[in-house]
Amino acid sequence: MFKKILIANRGEIACRVIRTARRMGIATVAVYSEADANARHVRLADEAVLIGPAAARESYLRGDRILEAARATGAEAIHPGYGFLSENEDFAEACEAAGVAFIGPPASAIRAMGSKSAAKALMEKAGVPLTPGYHGDNQEPAFLAAQAEAIGYPVLIKASAGGGGKGMRRVDRAADFEAALASCQREATNAFGDAHVLVEKYVLQPRHIEIQVFADRHGRCVYLFERDCSVQRRHQKVLEEAPAPGMTPERRAAMGQAAVEAAKAVGYVGAGTVEFIAQGDGSFWFMEMNTRLQVEHPVTEMITGLDLVEWQLRVAAGEPLPLAQEQLSIDGHALEARIYAEDPDKGFLPSTGRLLHLSPPAESEHVRVDSGVEQGDEITPHYDPMIAKLIVWGADRTQALSRMRQALAQFRVVGVQNNVEFLARLVALPAFAQGRFDTGLIEREQEALFPPGREVPESVWLIAALAELQREQRQAQKAAERSAAADSPWAALDGWRLNGRAQRRLQLRLGEQLQAVMVEVLPRNAWRLGLEGGPAVEARATPGADGALLVQLGERRLHAAVVAAGERRHVFFEGRSWPLSLVDSLHVGGGGDEAEGGLRAPMPGKVIAWLAQPGAAVEKGAPLLVLEAMKMEHTITAPRQGVVKAFRYAPGEQVADGAELVEFGEPS
């Protein structure tokens, strides 16, 4: 077994590999960019080496610098994680030439499966059913448009070297094909350095089911059952589970055997995933093979009781697979939710900033949290905005769903926009709970997943006020303890006044909603609270860790948490969060931070293209420009009918968060 390995990745997967290596007594070397100098994976590793600037092309995609780091530190093997160089055959060959073990498949297998079009040609020869489409080398736009017409709309354009939903677009009509193709090719070039795409029939109401395979250098290959990854948005996975709901033993065996044959056909070694499109009638089609460990591998680990990273290390070291096919079995059900720094209400735009508060649910044998960040770390615009993966296990799917709902209700994030509440609504959907879903679930359930403006419950206002009063009391006590007059009766905080108890008016706000809470101080650390004009109740609270509160409002006892960040008071209650603002009643002023007549960048990025001409009159929703950020393209649209007076940035220019992009005026 290896004594020291280098991890050619960052974030969550680097931390994940370090955990297993440490348990096995293997020393680890991290690599990092300038942006990741203080990242969690750097702090966890035994050694760390700087390999370049923040841009991935100058750091995590520099195979030469990574190999230099391996040689300098004496690492015997390199684990590529997923993304970056994990499926780069040139890097795998360079490792072999340098005498460093590549903890992954041979370069020949990566090459065979790395191109979606080449892989489909190989599977076609092997008799594996394929989705109708064009997988050839002719990349002329007119030719591809003709192929799309022949296939029949809707079609799916996919980057041949792609993954993670990047360089992928669904096209429903011929008029949209040219723009979608250009966008896919740009995104594919930026993400993978290869603009080659394929065009396939878009299968309506498909299930996305993948088979985990594992092969060793001794000719043995097994499948570790399936994962259902159908719940997606913009072709990126949101929820994964194992086993797949409704999967029969016969279908599992057929898909598993097909996956094993695909792996054997390319001389595969290590962990890989064969992905299929499946339909309710039992039919399935080969989609692609990912020649690496997948983001969603923990659900397979939870139902098999195995450590797949340990298997990777043992296979790369030349050992045989630890178990044969007949020794593998499924125990229970597992679900994984990807916690991202993004804003679901703004088209899932990534969010950047510092994690002012990060409190995941407690880990146990049933709950697992894989994360590459900790409280105080920063989510930057340079890399994928994942905060954590939340994985739960249950004896069956019903129990796993219950545990997922409970775990999401306990997951608290402050400092960046995040998708925790969206995920909670998603797992609560009747269609998902009943196993009646496909890849179009999120698109169909827009009304339930994106409800209109929410009314703040009375309890939330009172909890926020109670937490603020306790915070003020603690500050006053600390000030009194430091004072020379600490024993003076005038330092008492019992609210006593000559003519009655102290009263005050505390103001809070959520968006445009302003709410006053009337406060009367009571003895023994209690208050009487009520919304202005409404009844009042006696209130008290017992603080816990990470902002947790055991609250008593009248006869009710509630569990909540309140996290202060600047003037914000983030209230976490009943599985939802409420970012209330504390209003200074002495402040007089107004105005906003939005430029009149302008459109601002929702995040840092680079302008890729103008989609309208200066001076053009446009309708509401018309595309104006394309902004690239977080490795994805985002289209900025017209907020209303009007005129594009001018663009503030040309294609290729970088923009800061909040920068005015377009001068937009009223129609003449």
Secondary structure, 3 states (H helix, E strand, C coil): CCCEEEECCCHHHHHHHHHHHHHCCCEEEEEEEHHHCCCHHHHHCCEEEEEECCCHHHCCCCHHHHHHHHHHHCCCEEECCCCCCCCCHHHHHHHHHCCCEECCCCHHHHHHHHCHHHHHHHHHHCCCCECCEECCCCCCHHHHHHHHHHHCCCEEEEECCCCCCCCEEEECCHHHHHHHHHHHHHHHHHHHCCCCEEEEECCCCCEEEEEEEEECCCCCEEEEEEEEEEEEECCEEEEEEECCCCCCHHHHHHHHHHHHHHHHHCCCCEEEEEEEEECCCCCEEEEEEECCCCCCHHHHHHHHCCCHHHHHHHHHCCCCCCCCHHHCCCCCEEEEEEEECEEHHHCCEECCEECCEEECCCCCCCEEEEECCCCCCEECCCCCCEEEEEEEEECCHHHHHHHHHHHHHCCEEECCCCCHHHHHHHHCCHHHHCCCCCCCHHHHCHHHHCCCCCCCCHHHHHHHHHHHHHHHHHHHHHHHHHCCCCCCHHHCCCCCCCCCCCEEEEEEEECCEEEEEEEEEECCCEEEEEECCCCCEEEEEEECHHHEEEEEECCEEEEEEEEEECCEEEEEECCEEEEEEECCCCCCCCCCCCCCCEEECCCCEEEEEECCCCCCEECCCCEEEEEEECCEEEEEECCCCEEEEEECCCCCCEECCCCEEEEEECCC
